[in-house]
Structure formats: C-alpha cells, structure tokens
Amino acid sequence: MIKNYFKTAWRSLKGSKFYSIINISGLACGLATAILLLLWVQHEKSYDRFHSGYSRIYRVLAHFEANGEEMVWDGMPGPLSVLSRSIPSVASLVRINDEVDQVLANADRSKIMDGFHTAYVDSSFFTLFDFEFLQGHDARPLPNNNSVVITRSTANRLFGDDDVLGEGLQFRGDNFTITGILHDFPDNSSMQFDAVFPMGSYAQLFTARGGNGDWKTIDEDMGNYVFKTYVKLHEGADPGITGRDFTTLHTEARDGDSSTRFGLQALADMHLVSPDGNDAAAKMVRIFLIVAILILAIAAVNYVNLSTARALTRAREVSIRKIIGAGRKQLFFQFVLETAMLFSLALLAAIGLAFALLPAYNLITGKTLQLSLTDASIWKTIGYAALGTLLAASIYPALLLSDFHPLRALKGKVASGIGNDLFRKALVVFQFSISIVLVVATLVIGRQLNYVRKMDLGYDKSYVFSVPLPNTVAGHIDALKNELTGQHGIINVSLTDIYDIANHESASSDLEWAGKPEGSQSMITQAVIDEDFIPTMKMELLEGRNFTGTPADSNLYIINEAAVKKMGLKPPYAGQTIRFHGRKGTIIGVVGDFNYKSLKEEIAPLLFFRWWPGNVLYVRTTAQDAQQAITAVEQQYKKYAGDIPFSYSFLDKQFEARYISDRRAGLLFNSFAGIAIFISCLGLLGLSTYTVRQRVKEIGIRKVLGASVGSVVQLLAKGSVLLVTVSIVIAIPVAWFAMSRWLEDFAYRIDIEWWMFALAGLLAVAVALLTVSFQSVKAALMNPVKSLKSE
C-alpha cells in the first residue's frame, strides 16, 4: 500500500512538471530564507547562555536622575563589591574594568601590537563565568598581581604559538607572566577580551597615580563608576530585593548623600537590551523572526493556491479512485504523501541553497554563522521551518482533493466554487500584502540611514583622522603639534581626549552654577580640547570666544546650547561663573550643538575645558593629500612614541560604524522584500497559467466574435491587478504602523511620506502585470480554431 502511494505520488509530480517546478522553487526559496533567518535569530538569542547557571547571573546597573531624566550606567563604585558580602542573596561577585585598543608586547619587545581589548578582573571571574582554558587552569589562574591570562589568538599574534605558559608579556611598561591560555571568547559572548589581568594590578596602579581625591584605593573610591559588576545570586533569590540592598549599602556608605539606585539586569538579556532599557535590538530579533514566519507562510500559500486551483483537473482522478473503493482517509494520506515528497525535494534544494548563500549572508549580517548538519541545533532550526510549512501546505489541499463527490465530478458538474475561488484570491492578497510591507520597510530604512549619513552634525567630519597618543608623547605634545602645523596636506592639528566623536560618553554631575535648583543632579558630558579643536572640526561659536592656548585657559569653560538650556542661564552667557569638579571658572563661549553620540539620542549638555593637553590628535587634511598627511603624522609620532605602534582612524569611518547594524538591517530587508516578491510571483505565475488553461475556449470564442488581442490580455490581467490593489490597501496601514515604531528609536528621523507607499504599490502592480502578461499574451495570440477544435 505504502509503495503504491509513493508510485502514484511520483507519477503525479512527473505528470505536472510545470507546477512541480514552481512549487519546489517557491518552497525552496522560502525554506532557505527562513533557515538563514532562524539561524541568525537563534544566534542572537544564544548570547551569554553558555555559562552554567546563567539564569542566576546579573549585571548591576546604576540609575539616577539627571537633567530631569533618568540615566543608567553599567558601572558602579569599587567598594560595593566589598560591602556586598553582607547581602545574603549574593553567591559571588566580580568587578571588571576593561579598555579597548590597548598595546601589548612580548618580553623583549620584538613584537609590539595594538588593538587589544584588555580587562582587569577580580579572582572570581573564572568561577562565575565559564570561559574555557586550553592551558594553565587551576584553582588560581591569576595567582599574583603580575600574572596574566591571554587568549589563543593573542598568543598567536604576539608569540606565533599558543604554547606560551610562563612567557613574559609587557603592558603599560609593566612585566607580566602568562599563567593561562584561554580559547578565544565565543562569538555569542558579550565579553570579548584578548588579555585578562588581576584586579590587584589595577589597584596598585590606581594608588600609585594618587587615587581619586581623598580616596586612595579602589576599595574606598565611591565617586568612580568605572567597574562593570556582575553577581551570581543564590537559587530562588529575588533580583529586585538584591538591587535595593545595593542601593541601601551605597546610600549608607555616602552618609545618605546619594540618590543613586541600583538594579539588576539578567545576563541573558544583556546583548539585546541596553542598560537604559532600550530594546531596539530585541525588537529587530522579533521582527526577523516574524519575517521568517511570513516568508514561510508565503511559500506555503503558493502550494495551497496551486493545489486548490488544480483541484478541478484532478476531480475525475479522485472520483474514479473513490468508485473503485478508495476511502477518503486513503486519499487524504495519498495527497499528504505527494506534498511530503515534493516538500522533501524542496527541503534538499533549500539546504543546498542555504549553504551556497551563507558566505554572502554572513557578509551582510557581520556574523560568522555556520550551517553544520552535524549540529543538533541546526536540525532543530530546519525542523521548525520544515514541519510548520509542511503542515500548513498539506492539510487543506488534501482535505479538499479527497472530498469530491464522484458522480458529480464524472458528469463534469464540479465547479471550483465561489468559496474556494475567494480563498485563493485571499491567499494572493496575503502574499502581496506582506511583499508590499517589506518594500515599504526597505524604502523607509534606506531613507532614514541616508538621512543620518547626510544630516548636519554640527561639525565637519570629512577628511579628519584621529591618532591616540601614548603616555610617552605627553611631554612632547607642543613640539609634535608645532612640527605638524603647516606641513603640506595638513590643514589643522588639535588635541582632545575624545577618542570617538560619534560616541563620547565621559560625563559628570559635579557641576555648580548660580541659580542651580536645590537637590538638582545635572549630568554634563565633559571633554578636554585645545584652542585648535573648534576650528579643526569647523564648529560654530555662537557667543564669546575660543581658548587661547595660554595657562589662563585652565580656569575657563566653553559649553554647548543644550547646556545653556538645561542650566537655565540668562544671556549674555559669556562671563558667568560656574564650578566644575570643585574648580571655579568662567564661561567664555557657547558652541553650537553638535552630535557627539548616537543620532538615536538627543544632544545632551556638554562642557569643554583645558586642564591638560589631551591624548588624542585630530588632523584635518584633504582628499588628495590624506596619505601624505598620515605619513607625516606617523613620522613625527615615531620620533616620540618609540616602538609603540602607530594607528589612526578617520572620523567618518567611526561615524559609519555606529550605524552598521541599521545598515545591515536595511540590506537584509532589501533581500527579504525581493525574495517575498519572487515567491509571490511564482504563485501568481502558476495561478495565471491555470486560469488561462481553464479559459482557453472562452478566449477562442471571444476572438471569433471579434475581440482584439489587447482586450483579451486586459481581461486576463485585470483580476491580478485588482488583487494587488486590495493588497496595497491592506499593506499601507500595517507598513505605516511598523515603520513608525522603528523610527521611534531615532531622535532625528525622517517623515513617512505618501510616495513611499505609492512607489511600493506601483512596483507590486508592475511585477504582477509582468508575471501574468506572458501567459495572457500567449493565450490571446492563440489561433481560435486550435482552441475550439475539440468542440
């Protein structure tokens, strides 16, 4: 019996090659797309979940009111780790102080490299987190303050080998001994360190530098929120209560002089939800999951549509089978098996297509996703996609085809029925509605990202590159600037402490001014600049003057427009006295607002000062002289920096990097929209082909009675255009709502305009007409004698 089912199913597939190819193509494209999408979704949701007991690990966040708004930092003061021993719910705690773009060298400094991400950690780091050791793991992987654990990649970069236990490593002029080699951190880890140093080493360095005012050790310093802190709670502990316990400890340690509150964020949520609760990344994961389901639905709809449309063709076959004894249950399983066989072919094609597209997909997403057929999680992803689509595509057609009344079908009295006809039309509308929504999404995302790239930031980032300066250059900064100023290709040279002008985050609440409301905690971003920074960046001074480069600058301040508004100052602003970090000074100028953080945030108050020269060089050049300017800066850099590697980055590249995830989302949506339209058109092509075949004699009669080719084509095409028009009407509000929600994440955004919907609709109509026109024209040109000869 089963063998006969397979034979019959195979004959049916071979006998309808055109429809089989359309069905397999549509299902394969839909499944391949869904597999890749679900692979990405699965990877995004897997972040940090490889740690044992990850559900009990939390990041401690600091909440406080500033400028009338709640601000959240992912750091906390060091002493709270000591005080937390009195919190019963805390099983273990680790502090991390990490820094990017650091320089490491081997013991004899024959290899010196930069770009490393380093971290100082408490000894509990390797027990709280499950990072795998290749060598050297024991009860104390960091046995003393001069030990270091590095990753395999770091060992290979610095030593050319990963068997380097006991070798020496230099960092910031100090010598360390390698006591452990880690596997590279998993790509689904929020932490990505190249070298891990003991917190005791940082504690020594902190004290040697004089501490922070009256606080001379990291276990006393209550004013510096530099430590990212993670806690592992006991089973059943309430994270809300633990956060309040941290708040109580902090308030008591500050003698009640603190309004800071602490809360806990689950480690598993950390990748997709930012400290301030922004879940834009989580929304994108949900959107991609929905898109995967919708594309699968479109592929399933194709099969259902074509199967039900062909029901009349198979009516006599089904009726004869019923007459000779086949029961409805047998027929049902027969048609399900046909679908399963066709689906298996589509699944094999989809897996092959997914493998072929994976390199390009990784390039777009910026991931290193792998599709390994030996990985159980991959089969889980494929299984979800396949089973859901198979069930959706097989059951209704099987029920419909097995339900024909044999005598009526043999007499030719079976009609498709208005119900079935409406059902097929509804499925086409569903397909094109999804496609139009995706097209609108691509237009809005593209326009928004283009707007972000071209909007006036308040400064000119073109042809400006930055060079981080090591401490060895600190005593020669004036000489360095003087030697570079005036060189061919170098227009301006300035110094600042702003490493990334697209994301400058150094802020303080230690600001006082006349008229400041009692109890107000106003947060202001701080930045060190010299007298050349404002002209180098082509910023606008709205009032007052710039720094002069004299010692008197140390008691002078420049603020931005946002600071003027938040502080409630009255004009003239220049000349007013403020106190910052206890240092009294005078405002000498107001600079126009400029975006120094993400465009998803409004411009916040900013204060420029000049207490020290700064450690980042900004150089403005021109397009044709850029390489010459870089070479000149590198030559002067090496004169003072010794063997520390030279590195630079252009500001426009830093800016682009801030929005790379949004740009990737735009590229993916372009791809999804194209795939959705392609699959929809496959279904429309099959449906129009069937419709033309059903109306061959009608077309022949119309031509005999004088109908023109144009009128016949119009007759056949108008149904498709009507369905697409209905799709447009349904898609517009859905697309507007979805894109309005997406744009809410941007403080500076475009308006959604009518032409975006019109363009998406026209594109859908054009593609639909193109799809059905071939069959329509072919039918209209057919000789009526040939189409009517059977009569």
N, C-alpha and C positions, 0 to 999 in steps of 0.2 A: 504493500500500500504506500509506504513512505517513498519507496523507489519510484513508484508511478507518479506521485506528487512532484518529485524532482524533475522527472522527464517532461511532464506537462508544463511545469513552470519554465523549464529551459526552452521548450518549443515556443512558448508564448513570448519569451524575451527575444528569441531569434526572429519570430514572425513579425515583430513590431520594432524593427531596428531603429527607426527614426525616434519613436517615443522612448525607447530604452536608452538611447544615447542622450537625449535631452534630460531624462530623469537621472541617469548616472552622473552626468555633468553637473546638474544643479545640486544634487545631494553631495557630490564630492567637493565642490567648491564651498558649500555651506559647512560641511563637516570639517574640512581642512581649516577654514577660518575660525570656526568655533574651537577646535583643538588648540590652535595657537593662542587664541584669546584666553581660553580657560587655563592654559599653561601659564600665561602672564598673571592672571588673577590669582591662581594658586601660589605662584612665587611671591607676589606682593603680600598675600595673607600669611605666608610662612615665616615672615621676618621675626627673628629672635625666639622662635618657638622650639628651637632645638636644644635649649637649655633645660635641664631637668628641673621640674618644679617651677617652670616659667610663669605659671598662673599665680604664684605667690611672690613674684619679683615685681617691684615697683620703682619708678623714678620719682624722686622728691622734687616738687615744684614750689617756687616761692611766688605768692600772689600779694600784690599791694596796689593801693590806689595812687595814681599819679596823673596830673593834668585832667582830673575829673573822669578818668577812665581806669579800668583795671588793667594792670600789666602783669605779665607772668614771665618769670625767668626759670631756666632749667638748672640753675646753680643755687648753692646755699653756703653759708659760712662753715669753715672747717670745724670749729669747736662743737657743732651739733653732733658730730659723729661720736665724740667722747660722751656728751650728755645723753645720747640716745641709749646708752647702756641701761638707763633707768626705765626705758619703755618696755613693758613686758611682752608686747606683741612682736618686737623686732628680734628675729633669729640671727641675722647677720647684716652687716652694712659695709659698703665700700665707697670711698671717695675717688674720683678720677679728675685729674687736671690735664687736659690734652691740648696739644698745639700742632698746627699744620705747617707744612713747608719748612721743616727743620733740617739742619745739616748734621750728618753722621760721617765718621771716618774710621778706618781701621787703625790699629795701634801705631803703625809707623807713618800714617797719613799718606801712604802711597795711593790710597783711594779715598777721595772726599766727594760725597754726593749730597744733593739737597732733594727736597720734595718729599721728605718722610713725615708721616703722621705719628707723633710720639705721645706717650701718656705716662704720667706719674700715678701710681695706684697704691691703695692700701694692700696689705698682705692677703686680705680676704678675697681679692679679685678672682684668684684662680679656684677658689672653693665655691664662691657664689655663682660664677659663670663657668660653662663647660666648653672652654676652648682647648682643643686637642694638642697635646705635646708630641713632638717627634723624638726629642731627646731631652733629658735633664729633669723630667718631672719627678718631684718627690714632695715631701711634706712642706718644704720651704723652697719654692722655685726662685725666690728673691731673698737669699739668706742674709744679705747685708746691704748697706747703702751704696755700695759700689758694684752691685750686680745689675744685670740687665737680661731680659728675655726678648729675643727677636724672632721674626717670622722666617720661614724658609726663603721667601723672595728677598727679604733684606739680607740674609746670609749670602745668597747667590749674587746679589748686586755688589756687596762690599768685599766678599771674600772669594766668590766664584765657586763656593761649595756650601752645603748645608751641614757639614760635619765640623763645626767650629766651636764646640764646647771648650771653655777655658781660654778662648782667644780674647784679645783686648779690643775695646771699642771706645772711641772718643766722642763726647757730646758736650758742647759748650765749654771746651777746654778741660774737662774732667775725664779721667780714665775709668772705664767700667769693664768688668769681666762678664763674658757671656755665660750664663748659668742655665739656659734653656732655649730650645728651638721649638717654635710653635708651627703647626700647619698654618698656612695663610688663613686669615679670618674668612668664614663662609661669606659668599656674596649676598646671602639673605640675613646678614648681621648688621644691625645699626651701628655697631662699633667696628671700625676698620683701622687698626693700629699696626704700625710697622715695627715699633720697639716699645717695650714696656719697662719703665724704671720704677724703683721703690719710692713710695711717698716720703720716706725718710730723707732721701736725697734732695727732694724739693724743699722739705722743711729746713734742711741745713742752708740751702741757697737763700730761702726767704729770710732767715735770721741774719745771714751774712750781709744781705743787702739793706739791713736796718729795719726790716719788718714793715708794718703799716701804722705809722704814728706811734702811739703808746703800746700797740700790740706788737710784740716782738717774735711771737711764734704762731704757726698756723693753727695751733690748738687754743689760741687766745683771740685771734683776729675775727671779731664779729662783724666787721664792716665790709668784708670782701666776699662776694657771692660767686667765687670762681670755681667751686667744686661741684661737678656733676655727681650726684649722690644716689645710690641705688640701695634698696633694702629688700631683704627677703623676710617675709612675715611667717609666723608660726601658722600651722594649719588652722583654718577657721577664724583667723584674726580679721577684724574689720579695718580696711584701709582708711575709711573716713575717721574713725577714732584715732588711729595712728597719726594721721595728719594733724589732728587737733592736739595730740600730745607733743608733736614737734613745735607747733605754734606756742604752746604753753612754755616749753623749755626755752625757746628763743625770747619770748617776752620777759621771762624771769631773768635770763642772762643779760638783757638790756635794761634791767631795772624798770620795766614797764614802759620804756620809751621806744615802742615799736608797734606799728600797725600791720606788720607783715604776717600773712597767714601762709601756712604750708599745707599742701595737698599731695596726694599720691596718684600717679598715672601708671596704669598697668603696662608692663614691658611689652606685652603683645600688641598694644595699641600705639606704641611709640612711633613706629615707622609711618603710619597713615594719619596720625592726629598730632598736630604741633602742640607745643606746651600751652599756647593760649586757647586751645580747643578748636582751632581751625581744622576742619576735616575735609578740606578740598581734595586731598589725595585719596581718602576713603571714598568720597563721592565718585572720583574717577574710576576706582575699582568697581564700585557698584554699577556705574554706567557701562563699563566694558562688559561686565557680567550680563547685564540686560541686553546689550548689543549682541553678544554671543547667542543668547537665547532667541532673540528676534531673527537673527540670520538663520539659525536652525529652523525656526518657525517658517521663514520664507521658503527654505528648501523643502520642508515637509509639505507646505501648501502647494508647491509645484506638483508634487507627486499626487496629492489628493485631487487637485484640479484636473490633471490629465487623466487620472484613473476614472473619475466620475464622468468626465466628458466622453471617454471611450466606452462607457457602460453600454450604450446602445449597440456598439459594434459587437460586443461580447454577449448580448442578450440571448441570441439564438444558441450560442455555445452552452451557456448556462442552462437554458431550458432543456436542451437535448440531454444534458447530463442528469438533470432532475427527472426527466421522463424515464431514463434507463436505470434509475434507482439511487442517484446521489442525493444524500441528505444535505440540509442547509449547513450542518456542522462540518461535514466533509468539505463542502465548497468554501466555507469560511476559512478553514485551515489551508486549503489549496491556494487561495488568494493571499493569505498571510505569508505562506511559504514563497510565493512569487515575489512579494515585496521584500522578504528577507534575503532571497537570492540576489535580487537587484541591489539591495542595500549593501550586501557583503561586497559586491563588486565596487560599489561607490566608496565603501569604507577603505578598501585596499587602495583605491585611487587617491582617496583623501590623505591617507597616511603617507603615501609617496609624495603627494603634493606638499604636505606639511614639512617633510624632510627637505624638499627642494627649496621651499620658501624660508626655512628657518634662518639661514645666514642673513638674508635681507631683512627679515623681521627683527632679528637681534640688533641689526644696524639701526633700524628705526627706533626701537624701544630703548636702546642703550643697555640692554641686558645681555647676559651670557646664558640664555636658556638652552637646555639640552633636551632632546627628544630621544630617550633611550628606551627601547622596547623591553629591556630587562628591568626597568624601574616600575615597581608596582603602582606608584602614584600616577605615572603616565597612563597606565591602563585604566586607572580609576577615572582620570580625566576623559579618556577616549570612551570609556564605558558609559559615563553620564551623558556625553554628547550623542553617542550612538543609540543607546536604549531609549532616551527621550524622543529622539527623532523617529526611530523605528515605530514606536507605539503610536505617535501622532500621525504617521504617514500610512500605517497599515490597517488600522481597525475600521475606520469609517468606509474606505473603499471596499474592504472585504465584506462588511455588513451590507452595503448597497448592492454589490455584484451578486451576492448569494440570496438576494431577496426577490429576484424577478419571478413573476407568475408565468410558468412555462407556456400555457396555451395562448395567452395574450401575446407573449413575445414571438411565438412562432407564426401568429397571424399578422405580425408587423404592427400591432397596435400599441407597442410600448413607446412611450414618449419620455423625453428626459424629465418632464415635469417642471412646473414653474418653481417648485421648492428647490429642486436640485440646481436649476438654472440660476436662481438668485444666490444659492450657496456658492457656486463657482464664481459669480461676479463679486460677491463679498470677499472671497479669498484673494482675488486680483486686487481689489481695493485695499485690502490689508497689506499686501506685498508692496504696492506702490506708495502707500502712506508711510511705511517705515523708510523706504528709499528716499522719499522727499524730506522727511525729518532729518535723515543723515546728511543729505545735500545741504539743507539749511544750516546744519551744525558746522559743516566744513566751511561754509561762507562766513558765518559769524566768527568762528575761531580764527580763520585766516585774517579777517579784517581786524580783529582785536589784537592779534600778535603783530600785524603790520603797524597798527596804531601805536603800540607800545614801542616798537623799534624806531618810529619816526617822530614821536612826540617830543616837545621841548622839555628837556630835563632840568633846565636852569643852568646848565653848563655844557661845554662842547667837549665831547669825549673822543672826537676823531683825531687820530694820529698822536695820541698821548699814550706813553707807556710808563709803567711804574717799575722801580727796581728796589727790592728790600735790601737794606744795608745792615751788615753785621756790626757788632759792638766795636770791632777793631777799626771801623771807619769813623766812629763817633768823634774822635779828636781831630779829624781832618776834614770835617764836613764843609767848612768855609772854603778850604783850599780846593776841594772837589768841585764845588759849585763854581768857583772862580775860573777853574781850568776848563769847565764845560761851557760856560756862558760865552756866547759869541762865536763858538765853533760853527763851521758850515753845516747846515742842516738842522741845527738846534735853535729853536725859536725862544723857548723859555725853559728854565730849570727851577724847580721848587722842592721844598721839603715838607713832609707831613707825617703823621702817624696813622694815616688812613690806608690800610692795606688793600681794601676792596671798596671803591667808592660806590659800587652798586649794592653794598650790604655792610654799612658801617654801624656797629652795634654798641660801641662803648658809651655808657650812659651813667648819670649820677643824679641823686636827688639833693645833693649838698649845695643848694643854691639859695641865697637870700637876697631880697631887694626891698626897698621901701614900699609899703603897701601890700606886702605878701599876706594873704589871709592866714589867720591863726590856725595852726594844725594842718596847713596845706602841705602835701608832699608832692612837689612838682618835679617830674623827671625831665632831664635835659640831656641830649646827646652831646658829648664833648669830643673835640678834635684839636690836635696841635697842628698849626700851619705856620709858614713863614710869610714874609712880605711879598713873595712872588707867587704864592699859591692861587690867589684870586685872579690875577691876570693870566696865569698859565691855563686855568680852567675856564677863562672867559666868563666869569661870574659877574653879576651886576651888583654894584654897590648902590643901594637906594638912598642911603643917607650917611653922612660922615666921611671917614677916610679909612685907609688901609693901614696895616702895620708898617713901620719904617725900617725895621732891621736893627734898631738900636736897643740897648739894655732896658730902656723905658718901656718897651713892648711887654715886659713881663708882668706889668700891672694894668694892662689894657685888654679889653674884650671886644669881639665882634659877634653879634647874634643875627639870627635869621628872622624873617617876617613872622613865622609861626611862633617863635619865642616871644616876640613883641605882643602878639595877640594873647597867648596863654598867660603871660605875666601881667597883662592889663596895663602896659606902660602908656603914658601920655606923651605926645610929641612936644618938643624935639627929644628924640631918644638918645642921640649922642650927648655925652656929658653926664648921664645919670650913673649913679654909683651902685654897684652890686658886690656881693661877697660870694666867692666860689671856692669850695673846699677850704673855707676859712681865710682866703686871701682876698683882701679888699682891692677893688679895681674900678676902672671907669669904662663904660661902653663908649667906643669911639666910632662905631659904624654899624649899619644894618645891611646885610647882604640879602639879595632876593632869594626866595625859597627855591631849593633845588632838591631833586630826588636822590637821596643817598641811601635809600633802602628800596625794597620791592615796591613796584607800582601797585601792588595789591594793598598797600598801606598808604594812608595819608601822610603828608610831610609833617614831621614832628619838630618840636623846638630843638635848636642846635646852637652851640656856643663854640666859637673859635678862641683859642688863647695861644700864648707862645712862652711857655715856661722852660721848654727845652727844644732843641732844634728839630726833632723828629727823626725817624729811622726808615722812611720810605722816600725815594727820589721819584719825582714826577717830571717827565721830559716831554715837551711838545715839539714835534717835528713836522715834516710834510710827507706826502705820499712818495715823492720821488727820492727824498733824502732819508727815509726811515732807516734803511740798512746802514747807511753811513753814520747816522746818529747813534744807533745801537752799538756799532763798533767803537765809536769814540767814547761812549759811556763805559763800555766794557774795559777799554784800555786804562782809563782813569780808575775804575773800580779795582782792578787787579793791582794797581800801584799801592793801594792802601789796605785792601782786604786780604792780601796774601794768597793762600791756597784755597780760600773758601769759594765755592762755585758761584759764578755769575748767573743770575736768572732775571727775566723780565716778563711782563705781560701787558698787552695793550688793553686799555680800559674798555674799548668797545667789545672785546672778546669776553672780558669779565661780565659785562652787561648782558651779552647774549647768553652766557652760561646760566644766569639767573632764571631764564625763561625757556631753558632747553626742554624741560618736561612738558610745558604747554605746547611747544613747537612739535614735539614728538606726538602729542595727543592730536594735534591738527593733521599731521601726516597719516596717523592711523585712521582718523575719521575719514580722510580722503579715500583711503584704501577700502574702508568698510562701505562707504557710500557706493563706490564703484562696484564692489562685489555684490552688494544688495541689488543694485540696478541690473547687473548682469544676470543674476539668478532670476529676478522678476521677469526679465525679458525672455529668458529661456522658457519660462512658464507661459508667457504671453505668445511666444512663437508657436509652441505646441498647441495651445488652445486655438489660436487663429488658424493653424493648419487644419485642425479637426473641424472647425467651423466652416472653412472653405469647402472641405470634402463633403460635409453634410448638405451644403447649399449649391453643389455643382449643377444640379438640374435646374434649380431656381435661377441661377445665373444664366444658364443656356437659354431658358425661356425669355428672360428679360432682354437678352441680346437679340433674339429672334424678333421680339416686339419693338426693337429699335433703341435699346439702352446703349449709351456710349461707354467706352472703357472707363472714363473719368467718373461717371455716375455709379458704375459698379464698384470701383475702388472706394468711392466715398461711402457707399452703402456698407461695405465690409469694414471700413476703418472707423466709422463714427461710433460704433459700440465701444471700441477700445478707448477712444478719446473721451467718451462720456465717463467711463470707469476711472480713468486717470484724473478727470476733473473732480469727481467725487473724492478721490484720494487727496487731492490738493486741499479741498475744503476741510477734510478731517485733519490733515497733517499740520496746517498752519497754526492752530491754537496749541497743539502739542509741542511743535517746534519752538514757538514763541515762549511758552512756559519753561521748557527745558533750558533754552539758551539764556533766558532772563536769570534763572537760578545760577547758571555757570558764571555769568558776568558779575554776579554779586560778589565774587571773590576778588574783584579788581576795584581799587579805589578810583582809578581813572579808566573809563571804559567808553566804548562806542555806544551809539543807539542802534537798536534793531530796526531796520528800515523796510518799507514795503517791497522795495525792489528785490530784496534777498528772497522773499517768498515767490515773487513773480518769476525770477530767474530760475529758481528750483522747479517751479511748476512748468515753465516753458521747456526746460531740459527734459523733464519727465514725459511731457506730451511728445516732444521731438523724438525721443528714444522709442516711445511706444509706437509712433507712426512708422518709424524706420523699421521696427521689428515686424510689424504686420504688413508693411507695404509690399514686400517681396511676394508673399503668398497671395495678397489681394490682386496685384498687377498680373501675376501668373494666371490666376483664375479668370480675371477679366479678359485676358487675351486669348483664352482657350477657345477653340473652334466649337460653336454651339452644337454642330452636328455630332461631334465626338462625345459631348456630354449628354446628349439626348438619345444616342443610338440604341441604348438598351430598352427604350420605350417603344 
